[in-house]
Amino acid sequence: MQLATNSVMTSLAKVVAGMALASLVTTSAVGACKTTLRGELVQAPGDRKADVGEFLYFYLVEMTPESPTGSERRFQSFVVPNTSKRLPIPFALEIDSSKDCPGELELRVDTKDRDIMRLGTDTSSAGGKTVRLERFESVPMWGPFF
């Protein structure tokens, strides 16, 4: 009888320990976003050739429905030293946020000198590109519009 009771107690202790560990892992994972956004900056089509600056500034912006006209909130930003003077430039941005990973973000890329490179959704606008964190992103860059 003593052996059966010890066996039941050992099994029960394992179940309780397993539940506690599962709870700990689940709690630490809730609300966290740890991933890598990979892609490359590429030359956009057309004659407006982009030059590249010494530093690249990446901004990930989350679009939020907090107002009727829409609003945005910076999700994470990066300053990346640039060793290449020509496109394409590969990038890997390590996302580490206490917030959940959004389905989509807007990626904005800038340099110190805005007259050498622009990110836009067409050849005349400066703006951003909607990206998904789980995909490789090819980001077109235009030169200045004079």
N, C-alpha and C positions, 0 to 999 in steps of 0.2 A: 504494500500500500504506500509506503514511504517513497519508493522508486517512482510510482505512478504520479504522485503529488509533485515530486521534484521535476519530473518530465513536463508536466502541465505548467508548472511555474516557470520553467526555463522557456517553454514555447511562448507563454504569455509575455514574458519579459522581452523576448525577441520581437514580438508583434508590436508591443508598446514602443520599443526603441526604434523600430522601423517607421512607425507612424510619426514619431517625434522628428526623425531625420527627414522624412518626406515633407513634413510641415515646415521645417527649417529651410529646405531647398526651395520649396514653393514660395515661401515668404520672401526670400532673398531675390528670387527671380521676378516677382511681381513688380511692375513699374520700372523695369530696367531695360535699357537698350544698349547692347554691346555687339557691334558688328563692324564691318568694314565696307565703305563705299568705294568701289573700284571703277576706274574709267580712264579716259584720256581726253585732253583738250586737243581739238583738231582744227585745221584751217577750214573756215566756212567757204562755200563756193562763191565765186565772183572775184572782182579785182581788188577788193579791200583787204590786202594782206595784213595780218596781225603780227606785230612785233611782241616780244615777250619781255616782261620786266624781271628785275632781280628777285622780287618776292611775289608770290601769288597769294591772294586772299580769297579763301573759300568761305561762303556763308550758306548754311542750310537753314531755310526758313519754313516754318510750319504754318500753313493756312488754317485759320480757325473761324468757325461760324459765330463768333462772339457779338457781331453786330450785323444789321441788315445788309450793309454794303460789303461785309467781309473784313477780316483783319488778319494780321500776321504776327507771328512771334518767332524770334530767333531761336532755333533749336540748338545749333552748335556752330562754332566758327573755327577756322584754322588759318594760320599764317605758315606758308610753306616756302622755304628758300628754293629758288629755281636755279638749277645748274645747266639747263638747256636754253639755248637762245632761239630754238626753232620748234615749231609744231610738227608732229604731235608730241604732247607731253603726258606721259602716264601719271596717274595719281592713285593713291590709296589713303583714304581718310579714315582713321580709327574713331568710330563713334562710341562714346562712352557717356551715357546719360542716365540719370536716375528716372527719367520719364520713359513711358512705353515707346517703342519704335512706331512712328507714324507710317501709314501705308504709302503716302507720297509726301515729298518735300520739294520745295523749290530751291535749286542750286544757283547761287550767284557767284561769279568769279570776277575778281577785280585785280588791278595792279596799282602801284603808287601813281603812275602816270596814266590817267584814263584815256589819253589821246593815242595810245599805241595798241590797245586791245579792248574789245567789247564783246560781251556775251549778249545775245539777243535771240528772240524767237523768229525774227526775220532780218533782212539786211538793213533795216533802218532803225530798229528799236534796240535800246539797251535794256536788258532785263535779266530774266532767269530762265532756267529750264526745269520742268517738272521731272523729278527723278524718283526711282524706287530703289530702296536700299539693297535689295537682293539681286539687282541686275547690274551688269557692266554697262556703264554709261559713256557714250561718245558725245562730247560737248563741243558744238561748233563755236568758233571765235572769229569775229570780224575785226578788221583794222578800223582806223578812225574814219568818221564820215565828215568830210570837209565841205 
